[in-house]
Amino acid sequence: MLWAAADRDPGGVWLRSDAGTLTFAAAAGQVAGTAAALRAAGIGHGDRVLVTGRSTPPYLLCWLALTSMGAVAVYVNPASSAAELAGLAAQTRPRALIADEPGELGVPWLDIRELTGTSAELRVEARPDDLATLIPTSGTTGRSKLVMQTHRAYALAGEGFPFWMGLTGEDRLMTSLPLFHINAPAYSVLGSLACGAGLILLERFSASGFLDAARRHGATEFNAIGAMLEILMRRPELPDDADTPLRLCYTGPAPARERQLEIEERFGLRIVVGYALSESPYGLIWPHGSRPYGTLGTVRQHPTLGTINHARLDDGELLLRNPAITPGYWEMPEETAKAITDDGWLRTGDLVTVDGNGVYTFVSRLKEVLRRRGENLSPLEVEEVLEAHPDVLECAVIGVPSNLSEEEVKAFIVPANGQPDFTELHAWAAAHLAPFKVPRFWQTVPSLPRTPTARVAKHLLPRDHPPGEYDAENPAVERD
C-alpha cells in the first residue's frame, strides 16, 4: 500500500509531525532503508521483534519496515515496566528489541535512531495471511493475551476506513493514538495510504494543544477513544474552538445524543461512531447519511469486495465472521477455541441488541453484567449517567461482594473539579436510574487502570472498602 501510494503521488506530502514532513516517495525510501538495516541485523521473515512503540515517525517507519519484510512486530507500551517487558519477551521469544535504550531482556538491542534515514531497493516479502503483529490485549492475571493479526486484516481495514468515513486524497488524518493499538496503524496510517490522504502523527494526546495541532497541520479528521472527547469538552470554551479544518471524528462507543450534538456544535465537526476490536478491525459503523444516535451502526463492508462481513447474536452476544478476524491468541489454543467457533465466528464478548434495520446498540461487556436485588444491570448505563455530571471526568462501575447476596454496585470516580460531593452524585444517579442501578459505594481515584488496548481494566479495581469510601446507605460511617 505504501509503495502504491508512492507510485501514484511520489512528491505528495504524506507524513506530517512536529519533526517535519515526508513525501510518499521519501517515506517509502526510508522504510526500505530501515528494512535493509533490519535484515543486516539478522531479522528475517517470521521473526518476532519487540518494539517500544512511541508514536513518532521513526517508530512508524520501523513498523512499516518490519511488516514489509514479513517480520512480526510486537509493539508494546513504552511505559511498560521491566517485568512486563520481560514477560512479553518470555512469551514471544523475540529476535531483537527496538527501543531508545537497551533493555535487560537477553536479546539484542537495536537503537531506533540507527535504523532510519537511508534508502534501498523496495522489497515486500510479506504474504496476506502472514502474521503482521502480536497485539497485547486485555488479560487478567498471568500471561498477556497476544492477538495475532495478519496483513490481510490490516489491508482490509485500511481500504475500508476511507470508504466508511467518506475520506479522499484531500483529507489529512490526525492521530494521537498509540502505535501499540490497532486503531492508529490500521485506520489512520493505512487508511491515509489507501486514499492518498495526508497523515499527521502526534506523539501523545494533549487536550491543551490538540486544536492548535489540528490548525498547524491542517487536520480534517481524527480518531478518538476513551475519554478524549470528554476531556476536550471539559477544557475552558474559547470563541475559536470551531475554527479548525477538522470536519470528522471517528469514535466509539457512541456518546449520548445530546452530548454528541454539543460536541459537534462546539468543535464544528461531525462524529461517526463505529465498533471494532483488536481481534477484528471489521465490526460496525454508522452508514453514510445516517445518524442513529446512541448506537454502533450497521455491519461494515469493503468498498470493492462488497459483503465480506457478517454478524449474528448468540444469547445477546455479538458474533462476527469476516476475512479480517484474528487467527487466534499467540500460543493459547484454549483461549482461541473459546473466542473463535469451529465455523469461524468470533465471539466478541459484547452484549448488543439489533433492530429491524440492522442497527446494533451496545448493552454491556458479557463479563461485566451485574446482578443486584434480583435484577441484571449494565455498568455502561450507570457510567453514562454519572459521566453526564459536570463533576465527573470519567468513571468505572463494578460489582463488589454484598453481605446479603449477589452484588452491590460501586462507582470509581475520576473527578473533573476537585473532590466531588458524593451525596450530590448519589442524588443525580437516583434521579436518572432505577433504584437497583444506583451505586451504593463511591470512591475517588486519580485515574482508571487501563489494558494495553485502552479499555478500562476493571479487574484491577479493588473490591474492598478502603478509607475514604462513601457508603450511601451509611453516609455517617467513616471507613477506617
Buried (B, 14 or more C-beta within 10 A) or exposed (E): BBBEBBEEBEEBBBBBBEEEBBBBBBBBBBBBBBBBBBBEBEBEEBBBBBBBBBBBBBBBBBBBBBBBBBBBBBBBBBEBEEEBBBBBBEBBEBBBBBBBEEBEBEBBBBEBEEBBEEBBEBEBBBEEEBBBBBBBBBBEEEBBBBBBBBBBBBBBBBBBBBBBBBBEBEBBBBBBBBBBBBBBBBBBBBBBBBBBBBBBBBBEBEBEEBBEBBBEBBBBBBBBBBBBBBBBBBEEEEEEBBEBBBBBBBBBBBBBEEBBBEBBEBBBBBBBBBBBBBBBBBBBBBBEEEBBBBBBBBBBBBEEEEEBBBBEEEEBBBBBBBBBBBBBBBBBEEBBEEBBEEEEBBBBBBBBEBEEEEBBBBBBBBEBBBBBBEEEBBBBBBBBBBBBBEBBBBBBBBBBEBEEEEBBBBBBBBBBEEEBEBEEBBEBBBEBBEEBBBBBBBBBBEEBBBBBBBBBBBBEBEEEBEEEBBBBEEEEEEBE
